[in-house]
Amino acid sequence: MKRSEIIKYDKKEDSYQVLMDRTLKNDLEQAYAFMCDLDTLFILYELEKRRFKRYWISIYLIHLGLADKNKIVKEVFPAVEKMENILKTRLRCGDIVSKWGNKNFLIMLMNIKNQDVKKVIERIENSFGEYKEIEIYYKYYKIKRNITY
């Protein structure tokens, strides 16, 4: 792509305008939560902890799991795929999701309030409504800063 296609000089305003490429705009509109493996999540967690110490942003970890009420294993796997899709599309693009085992997920939310974490969990549960035989369980933790004087 040529530079002139991205930056355009406006004579009337005597300024430069940055024009967004259509493919970039489409990518931004379809931004999803970041899905990764567990090792990558732990690396990102350590980086976010460092940022947390410096900028005092809040970090929450959510352990979310699926359990079959009737103990029929074959019913769980389509539900896991649906949950994976829900987490990818319903969370913010800066949120990080990792599948942990067969039926568990770890979610890292940054810069969020406690009451908003509860709203996120409710939104996930409401989106998952069609599987009546699958129970969603969760626990969330706020990462706290150790203050020493």
TORSE-172545 format. One record per residue (C-alpha): residue number from 1; x, y, z. Coordinates in pm, whole numbers. Example, Ala and Ser with C-alpha at 12.3 -4.5 7.8 and 13.67 -1.06 7.14 Angstrom:
residues 2
    nr        u        v        w
     1     1230     -450      780
     2     1367     -106      714
This chain:
residues 149
    nr        u        v        w
     1        0        0        0
     2      129      344      -89
     3      183      610      174
     4      -52      845      -13
     5     -335      595       38
     6     -298      610      415
     7     -217      979      477
     8     -386     1258      283
     9     -316     1630      302
    10     -625     1848      337
    11     -558     2194      189
    12     -867     2358      344
    13     -780     2248      696
    14     -406     2273      634
    15     -360     1939      807
    16     -301     1573      735
    17     -577     1316      764
    18     -509      956      840
    19     -727      731      627
    20     -798      385      764
    21     -751       92      533
    22    -1074     -105      483
    23     -921     -436      586
    24     -790     -281      907
    25    -1134     -133      978
    26    -1298     -474      928
    27    -1044     -634     1163
    28    -1116     -373     1430
    29    -1491     -424     1399
    30    -1449     -799     1446
    31    -1208     -776     1736
    32    -1245    -1071     1970
    33    -1102    -1175     2301
    34     -754    -1323     2273
    35     -763    -1705     2284
    36     -440    -1878     2384
    37     -298    -2187     2549
    38     -236    -2205     2922
    39      140    -2138     2901
    40       80    -1818     2703
    41     -182    -1709     2956
    42       69    -1746     3240
    43      328    -1540     3050
    44       71    -1268     2980
    45      -41    -1282     3342
    46      314    -1211     3460
    47      339     -916     3221
    48        5     -777     3336
    49      110     -816     3700
    50      413     -596     3628
    51      189     -339     3461
    52      -48     -362     3756
    53      228     -273     4001
    54      318       31     3798
    55      -21      167     3690
    56     -260       26     3953
    57     -499     -129     3701
    58     -731     -399     3829
    59     -685     -759     3719
    60     -939    -1036     3770
    61     -896    -1405     3697
    62    -1209    -1611     3640
    63    -1211    -1989     3653
    64    -1515    -2102     3456
    65    -1611    -2463     3410
    66    -1888    -2678     3267
    67    -2044    -2977     3442
    68    -2301    -3219     3305
    69    -2592    -3250     3550
    70    -2680    -3602     3427
    71    -2318    -3724     3390
    72    -2363    -3789     3015
    73    -2020    -3708     2875
    74    -2126    -3680     2510
    75    -2348    -3380     2592
    76    -2059    -3174     2730
    77    -1833    -3149     2424
    78    -2071    -2949     2198
    79    -2133    -2723     2498
    80    -1757    -2668     2540
    81    -1732    -2556     2177
    82    -2027    -2322     2224
    83    -1873    -2179     2542
    84    -1543    -2125     2362
    85    -1724    -1929     2091
    86    -1920    -1726     2348
    87    -1604    -1633     2536
    88    -1428    -1536     2217
    89    -1708    -1316     2084
    90    -1873    -1176     2399
    91    -1564    -1052     2584
    92    -1362     -740     2510
    93    -1077     -757     2262
    94     -821     -700     2540
    95     -947     -989     2752
    96     -753    -1315     2751
    97     -911    -1661     2748
    98     -742    -1999     2780
    99     -892    -2345     2772
   100     -781    -2546     3072
   101     -840    -2918     3050
   102    -1151    -3048     2871
   103    -1424    -2841     3036
   104    -1254    -2546     3207
   105    -1152    -2197     3103
   106     -936    -1930     3261
   107    -1029    -1572     3177
   108     -815    -1269     3256
   109     -996     -935     3267
   110     -801     -614     3308
   111     -910     -268     3415
   112    -1255     -370     3536
   113    -1460     -313     3852
   114    -1589     -590     4078
   115    -1958     -530     3989
   116    -1869     -538     3619
   117    -1704     -880     3660
   118    -2038    -1008     3790
   119    -2213     -856     3487
   120    -1966    -1026     3253
   121    -2037    -1363     3417
   122    -2415    -1303     3392
   123    -2378    -1213     3023
   124    -2186    -1537     2962
   125    -2450    -1743     3146
   126    -2735    -1576     2954
   127    -2562    -1641     2621
   128    -2523    -2008     2710
   129    -2893    -2062     2784
   130    -2982    -2338     2533
   131    -2793    -2615     2717
   132    -3025    -2690     3007
   133    -2840    -3006     3113
   134    -2505    -2828     3147
   135    -2424    -2637     3462
   136    -2181    -2344     3457
   137    -1970    -2298     3767
   138    -1723    -2020     3826
   139    -1501    -1852     4079
   140    -1323    -1523     4033
   141    -1025    -1370     4204
   142     -903    -1014     4222
   143     -526     -981     4200
   144     -413     -761     4488
   145     -104     -550     4517
   146      124     -611     4811
   147      206     -273     4959
   148      524     -251     5161
   149      655       57     5342
